[in-house]
Amino acid sequence: MEEEKGTNVSDIEDEDELDEEPGEVIESAPPLKVGEERELSNSGLKKKLLKQGRGWETPDLNDEVTVHYVGALFDGTKFDSTRDRDAPRTLKLGRGDVVAGLDHGIITMKKGERALFTVPPELGYGVMGHEAVPPNSVVQFEVELVSWITVVNVTKDGGIVKKIMEKGQSRECPGDLDEVLVKYEVALSDGTIVSKTPEEGIEFRVKDGLLCAALSKAIVTMRRGEKVKLIVQPEFIQLSILLRQIWK
């Protein structure tokens, strides 16, 4: 009988490398300690933890984050800094607001965390460079994650986008047959308020609907106490909603 060939550790590592996409973030490693540096992806993106953050949650792609950052060449030459402008920057992750290396790095951060990211050209400014950044440059960004807003594509096609301004107090979401107490305000893109509930809010059964279909579609994704802002396309109507109570 032919002897069965064993599997070498090197074979497993090679297979894993083939399965990874360029720039794919490695998530299986233990948490970093302050002062430690680790490669985050197979493309050479590195993270050095400078200050621990709070809690355990991290932002996702498409979320809106507010950050302070200082960008510098590998020799220390600074080319951009929100610190110098004394104003943090708000940006949407995964939308091209910053280089891809920062997108991949920021989604590993907790609120209040500060980290140094070393970004290879492939995830930075590439062969073209950018203003003070020469072509094919390795750059570094020192980043502090100030805060973020979770953004949810409710209808999966961008028709209704939900920004969570305040998180709810329970895990349970209402169903179509439930009654809810909500407070809302509707505004046009220029900020003009066109409709709003009384201060005490208004009750309705979810399946019966109220105001517009977008309201019911959003309500079933919300938790008691959650406060959101909806962007409804193509009209670009903005709804600010507070789900106060749920009755089963």
N, C-alpha and C positions, 0 to 999 in steps of 0.2 A: 504494500500500500504506500502510495506517495505521501511523504511527510507534509503535514499542513504547515504552511508558512506563518510565523508569528508576525505581529504588528509592532513596529518600532515606534518609539515616541517621536522620532524625527518624521516618520510617515504621517502621524496624526497632525503634527504641527504644519507640515506642508499642505495637507488637505484643508486645514482651517484657513490657511493663508489664501488658498484658491477660492474658498467660499466667501471671503470678505470682499466687499466693494471698496474701491479707493476712498479713503477718508472715513470709513465706517468706524464709529465710536466703540471702543472696547468697554463693556459694562460689567464684566465679571470680577474685576479686581476689587480688593478691599478699599475702604475709604482712605484718602490721603491724610497724613498728619502734617501739621504746620512745618514748613521747611522741606518737605518731600517733593520730588518731581517725578512725573510718570508720563510715558507716551500714551496718548489717548486713542490714537488711530494708527493704522498701518501705513499712513502717508507721512508720518513724522510729526504730527501735532503733539506738543508737550504741554503739560500743566504743572506748575509749581504752586502749592498752596501757601499763601501768605497770612491769611486770617480765616479762622473757622466762621462759617455762617450759622444761622439760627434755624431750628426745625429740621425737617427731612425733605420737604418738597423742593422740586426744581422746575423751572419753566420748560415748556415744550416749544417746538417749532410752531410758528404762527402766533405765539403769544407776544404781547407788547411788554418790553422790558425797559426799565430806566437804569442806566449805568453811568458810572464815571470810568473813564479809561485814559491811559497814556500810551500812545503808540511810538515806538522807537525802532531804529535799525539795530542790527545785532551788535554794532559797535557802541550803542548808547545814544546815537544822534536822534533826538526827538523830532517827529514830524507831525504829530497831532496830539491834542490834549484837551479834554473837557475840564480838567483841573485848572489849566491856565485861563479858560473862559469862565471859570467859577459857575458852571451850569452843567448838570448832568444831561445826558442825551436819552431821549425815548425813541426806540426803534422796534420794528417788527422782525422777529427771528425768521430766517428762511425766506425772506422776501428781497434779498439783495441790498438791504440797507447798509450792511457791513460785509467784509470779506467772509468767505465760507468758514475759515478757521475760527473766527469769533462766534459764528452761529453754533458750530460744534462744541466750542468751549463753554459758552454761556449756559447751554442746556445741562451742564454738569454742576452748576453752581447753586448754592442755597442763598436765601436772602441775607444780606449783610456780609457775604463772603467776599474775600479779596484774593485774587490769584494772578499769576504771571503766565501768559501763554506764549510759547514759541511757535510761530506759524511758518511752515515751509512755503516756498513760492507757489506750489500747486494749490494751496488753500488760502493764499494771500493775494499778492498783486501780479503774480505770474510773469510771463516773458515780456509784458509791456511795461510793467512798473506803474507808478502813479505819482505825478508831481515830484515830491522830494524823495520818493522811493525808487531806486534804480531797478532795472529789470532783473528778474531771477533773485530777488533779495529775500533772505530769511528775516522776518520782523518779529518784534515782541510787543505784546499788549498787556499792561497791568490793568486789570479790570476789577471794579467793585460793583456787585449787583445790589442796587439800592432797593428796587421793588419790581414787581411785574403784575400784569393783568392777564388772566387766563382768557383766551379767545377760542370760542367753539363755533364751528361751522354747522349750524343746526340742520340745514337742509342738504348739506354735502355739496351744494352747487354754488355757494356764495350768496344765495337769495336771502337768507336770514343768518346773520352773524351775531353771536352773543358774546359780549364782554362782561366778565364777572367782576363787578366792582366790590362787592362784599359777599363772602361765602356764607352758605346757609348753616343752620344749627342742627340739622339732622341728615340722615342718609336717604330718607324716603322722599320720593317724588310723587306728585299727584297723578292719578289715572284719568281717563276720559270721563268716568262716572263720578268722580269726586267733585265736591264743591270747594272753592277757594276764595280767600279774601286777598285782594291785591290792590295796590296803589300804583298808578301809572301816570306818565306824562308823555305826550306825543309832540314832537317838534319836527319842523322841516329842516333841510340842510343848512339854511341860513340862521337857524336858532329860533325861528318864530314858533311859539307854542300854539297848537291848533286844538288840543283836547287834553283834559286832565281829570282825574277823579277827585272827589272831595277828600279832605285831609284824612278822614277815617277809612277811606278805601271803598271798594265795592265788591259784593259777593256775586259769584256766578258758577254754574256747573260747566266744567271744562268742555264737555262734548257739545254744549249748546252754543259755545263761542261768545265772544264779546269784542266789539270794536273792529277787529280784522282777524283773518286766519293766522297771521303771524303770532298774535298774542297767545292763542291756545297752543300752537306748536312749540313756543318757547316755554310756556308754563309747565308742560309735562317733562321738561328737562331740568326744572328748578327744584330747590329744596326750601323748606320753611325758613324764612329769614334771609334768603338770598336776594341780593340786589344786583340787577344787571342793566346793561344798555344794549338794546337791539339796533342793528343797522339793517333796514329792509330795502332790498333792491327790487326793481330798478328805480322805484320812486325815491329812494334814499331817505326814507322816513326814519327818524330816530325815536325809539321808545325806551324810556327809563321805567323799570318795573321793580317793585318790591313785593315779594310773595310773603304775606303776613301769616296766613293760616291755611291749613288743609283739613277738610272734613271728609272722612271715608263713609 
